[in-house]
């Protein structure tokens, strides 16, 4: 029985308090601390007083103009993400249309979904070892297959080629994440009102027309979520390039987060440079996210709001005249 004169809403603050404390200690404080040391001369393993540099933006300037590896890492990050995301979203949409098509009524969908999602739950270290073994030189399954099919007379050192190395890393990222993207999109389709599909079927719409006229427009929010999370994940790509090739060959698979890790924990321990690079990556993610939100906004809703605003202004003007 609910007691009288008891403010039950306050218990919500008690339940959220542990999260707030954990967020302040393990998220907000590191972010603010990183932002601060990006403007300082902090480096080295031995603790010593740190100072704000005479030119606070010197670390950022050095990264942009005097550190070619940082620019290379940004280009590699963008390339690896684009090459894996485009086929990833394409295949995920295709599988979503396949599994949610009521006319096909595919049997054993649960087993198919589990198998397709399986690569996402395998650890990155396991996948790195697997693909290192597959493309091993001079003896490996891929080399043996090429030799058996007569495609090569001598062993091929696949991982020595920049293009091949980037292609393999992109394929691994695609293979690991397309199942996860598919599950998210299927969940989005399940949330669409069935009456829309029933009306389309009554009107004689084909499966392709239903997908492009009903399913895709209704998935705008889910697609926005998928694109933003994938983009952030692509910008912070670290485990596969690091474990598989350690950024090689010739830094062709070095990503931005690998560069940051190298600056902070290798060589001269340039914590200030690593912090500056982290903040620049954060700004890039924020700008790209804002751009994606703007491009994928609901234009019809924006037009409606604009029309309502104009109507209110005209109504106010009429009232004043009266």
C-alpha positions in Angstrom: 0.0 0.0 0.0 1.3 3.4 -0.9 2.1 5.6 2.1 0.8 9.1 2.3 3.1 12.1 2.7 6.1 10.2 1.4 8.0 11.7 -1.5 8.9 8.6 -3.6 10.6 10.6 -6.3 13.6 11.2 -4.1 14.5 7.6 -4.3 15.4 8.1 -8.0 18.3 10.3 -6.9 19.5 7.6 -4.5 19.6 5.0 -7.4 21.3 7.4 -9.8 23.9 8.6 -7.2 26.4 5.7 -7.8 26.4 6.3 -11.5 26.9 10.1 -11.0 29.9 9.4 -8.7 31.4 6.9 -11.1 30.9 9.3 -14.0 32.5 12.2 -12.2 35.6 10.1 -11.1 36.2 7.9 -14.1 34.8 10.0 -17.0 34.4 13.7 -16.4 37.6 14.2 -14.4 39.9 12.4 -16.9 38.3 14.4 -19.7 38.9 17.7 -18.0 42.4 16.7 -16.9 43.3 15.7 -20.5 42.0 19.0 -21.8 44.2 20.9 -19.4 47.4 19.0 -19.9 47.1 19.5 -23.6 48.1 23.1 -23.0 51.1 22.3 -20.8 54.6 20.9 -21.1 53.9 17.7 -19.2 56.0 14.7 -20.3 58.3 12.0 -19.0 57.8 9.3 -16.4 59.4 11.3 -13.5 56.8 13.6 -11.9 57.8 17.2 -12.1 56.1 20.6 -12.0 54.1 21.4 -15.1 53.4 24.8 -16.6 51.1 26.3 -19.2 53.2 26.8 -22.3 54.0 30.4 -23.5 51.9 29.6 -26.5 49.1 27.4 -25.1 48.3 26.0 -28.5 51.8 25.0 -29.3 51.1 21.3 -28.9 48.2 21.5 -31.3 50.3 23.5 -33.8 53.1 20.9 -33.6 50.7 18.1 -34.3 49.1 19.7 -37.3 52.2 21.2 -39.0 55.3 19.4 -37.7 54.1 15.8 -37.1 53.3 14.0 -40.4 52.5 10.7 -38.6 49.5 12.4 -36.9 48.1 13.5 -40.2 48.8 10.0 -41.6 47.0 8.4 -38.7 43.9 10.6 -39.3 43.8 9.7 -43.0 44.2 6.0 -42.2 41.4 6.2 -39.6 39.1 7.8 -42.1 40.0 5.3 -44.9 39.7 2.2 -42.7 36.3 3.4 -41.4 34.8 4.3 -44.8 36.0 1.1 -46.4 34.4 -1.1 -43.7 31.3 0.9 -42.9 29.9 1.3 -46.5 29.6 -2.5 -47.1 28.7 -3.0 -43.5 25.6 -0.8 -43.6 24.7 -2.1 -47.1 24.8 -5.8 -46.0 23.1 -5.1 -42.7 20.2 -3.4 -44.6 20.0 -6.2 -47.0 19.8 -8.8 -44.3 17.3 -6.7 -42.4 15.0 -6.6 -45.4 15.4 -10.3 -45.8 14.7 -11.3 -42.2 11.7 -8.9 -41.8 10.0 -9.7 -45.1 6.8 -11.4 -44.1 6.3 -12.8 -47.6 9.5 -14.8 -47.4 8.8 -16.0 -43.9 12.3 -17.4 -43.5 12.6 -20.4 -41.2 15.3 -20.6 -38.5 15.8 -16.9 -38.3 17.1 -17.2 -34.8 19.9 -19.5 -35.8 20.9 -17.3 -38.7 21.0 -14.2 -36.5 23.1 -15.9 -33.9 25.6 -17.1 -36.5 25.8 -13.6 -38.1 26.2 -11.9 -34.8 28.8 -14.4 -33.5 32.0 -12.5 -34.8 31.0 -9.5 -32.6 31.4 -11.5 -29.4 34.8 -12.9 -30.3 37.7 -11.1 -28.6 39.8 -8.8 -30.8 43.0 -10.7 -29.8 41.5 -14.0 -31.0 40.5 -12.5 -34.3 44.0 -10.9 -34.7 45.7 -14.3 -34.1 43.3 -16.0 -36.5 43.9 -13.6 -39.4 47.6 -13.5 -38.7 47.6 -17.3 -39.1 45.4 -17.2 -42.2 47.8 -14.8 -44.0 51.0 -16.2 -42.6 54.1 -16.1 -44.7 55.5 -18.3 -46.2 53.2 -21.1 -45.1 49.6 -20.3 -44.4 46.0 -21.3 -45.4 45.6 -18.5 -47.9 49.0 -19.1 -49.5 48.3 -22.8 -49.6 44.9 -22.1 -51.3 46.5 -19.8 -53.9 49.1 -22.4 -54.7 46.5 -25.2 -55.0 44.4 -23.1 -57.3 47.4 -22.2 -59.4 47.1 -18.5 -58.7 50.7 -18.1 -57.5 53.9 -20.0 -58.0 55.6 -18.6 -54.9 54.4 -17.6 -51.4 52.9 -14.1 -51.2 53.7 -11.8 -48.3 50.2 -10.3 -48.0 50.9 -8.2 -45.0 53.8 -6.4 -46.6 51.5 -4.6 -49.0 49.9 -1.4 -47.7 46.7 -1.8 -49.7 46.3 -5.5 -48.7 47.0 -4.7 -45.1 44.4 -1.9 -45.0 41.9 -4.1 -46.9 42.3 -7.0 -44.4 41.9 -4.6 -41.4 38.8 -3.1 -43.0 37.4 -6.5 -43.7 37.9 -7.6 -40.1 36.1 -4.5 -38.8 33.3 -5.1 -41.3 33.1 -8.8 -40.4 33.0 -8.1 -36.7 30.3 -5.4 -36.7 27.8 -6.0 -39.6 25.9 -8.5 -37.4 25.6 -6.0 -34.6 24.3 -3.4 -37.1 21.9 -5.9 -38.5 20.4 -6.7 -35.1 19.9 -2.9 -34.3 18.2 -2.3 -37.6 15.9 -5.4 -37.2 15.0 -4.1 -33.8 14.1 -0.8 -35.4 11.9 -2.5 -38.0 10.1 -4.4 -35.3 9.1 -1.0 -33.8 7.4 0.2 -37.0 3.6 -0.1 -36.8 2.4 -3.2 -38.7 -0.5 -1.3 -40.1 1.9 0.5 -42.4 3.1 -2.7 -44.0 -0.5 -4.1 -44.1 -1.7 -1.0 -45.9 1.2 -1.2 -48.4 0.4 -4.9 -49.1 -3.3 -4.0 -49.7 -2.3 -1.3 -52.1 -0.2 -3.8 -54.0 3.2 -2.4 -53.1 6.2 -4.7 -53.9 8.8 -5.7 -51.4 11.3 -3.2 -52.8 8.7 -0.4 -52.8 7.7 -1.2 -49.2 11.4 -1.2 -48.1 12.3 2.1 -49.7 9.0 3.9 -49.1 8.1 2.7 -45.6 11.0 0.8 -43.9 13.9 3.1 -44.7 12.1 6.5 -43.9 10.8 4.9 -40.6 14.4 3.9 -39.7 15.8 7.4 -39.9 16.4 7.7 -36.1 17.9 4.2 -36.0 20.1 4.9 -39.0 21.3 8.1 -37.3 22.2 6.2 -34.1 24.0 3.5 -36.1 26.0 6.1 -38.2 27.0 8.1 -35.1 28.1 5.1 -33.0 29.9 3.6 -36.0 31.7 6.8 -36.7 32.8 7.3 -33.1 33.9 3.6 -33.0 35.8 4.1 -36.3 37.6 7.2 -34.9 38.6 5.3 -31.8 39.6 2.1 -33.7 42.6 0.6 -31.9 42.5 -3.1 -31.0 42.5 -4.8 -34.4 45.2 -2.6 -36.0 47.3 -2.7 -32.9 47.1 -6.5 -32.3 47.1 -7.6 -35.9 49.9 -5.5 -37.5 51.0 -3.0 -34.9 50.3 -0.2 -37.3 52.4 -1.6 -40.1 53.5 -1.9 -42.8 55.1 1.5 -42.8 52.4 3.0 -40.6 49.7 2.2 -43.2 47.3 0.9 -40.5 48.3 3.3 -37.7 45.1 4.9 -36.5 44.6 8.1 -34.5 44.2 6.3 -31.2 47.3 4.2 -31.8 49.2 7.5 -32.4 47.8 8.8 -29.1 48.8 5.7 -27.3 52.3 5.8 -28.8 52.8 9.4 -27.8 51.7 8.8 -24.2 53.2 5.5 -23.4 56.2 5.0 -25.7 59.5 6.8 -26.3 59.5 10.2 -24.7 56.1 9.9 -22.9 54.7 13.1 -24.4 51.5 13.3 -22.4 50.9 16.8 -23.5 51.0 15.8 -27.2 48.8 12.8 -26.5 46.3 15.0 -24.7 46.3 17.6 -27.5 45.7 14.8 -30.1 42.9 13.4 -28.0 41.1 16.8 -27.8 41.5 17.3 -31.5 40.0 13.8 -32.1 37.1 14.8 -29.8 36.5 18.0 -31.8 36.6 16.1 -35.1 34.0 13.6 -33.7 31.8 16.5 -32.4 31.9 18.3 -35.8 31.2 15.2 -37.8 28.3 14.2 -35.4 26.8 17.7 -35.8 27.1 17.4 -39.6 25.4 14.0 -39.6 22.6 15.3 -37.4 22.1 18.3 -39.7 22.1 16.2 -42.9 19.8 13.5 -41.5 17.3 15.9 -39.8 13.6 15.6 -40.5 13.2 18.3 -43.2 9.4 17.9 -43.2 9.3 18.6 -39.5 11.6 21.6 -39.9 9.4 23.0 -42.6 6.3 22.5 -40.4 7.9 24.3 -37.5 8.9 27.2 -39.8 5.4 27.4 -41.2 4.0 27.4 -37.6 6.4 30.2 -36.7 5.3 32.3 -39.7 1.7 31.7 -38.9 2.1 32.8 -35.3 3.9 36.0 -36.3 1.1 36.8 -38.9 -1.6 36.0 -36.2 0.1 38.3 -33.7 0.3 41.1 -36.4 -3.4 40.7 -37.1 -4.2 40.9 -33.4 -2.2 44.1 -33.0 -4.0 45.7 -35.9 -7.4 44.8 -34.5 
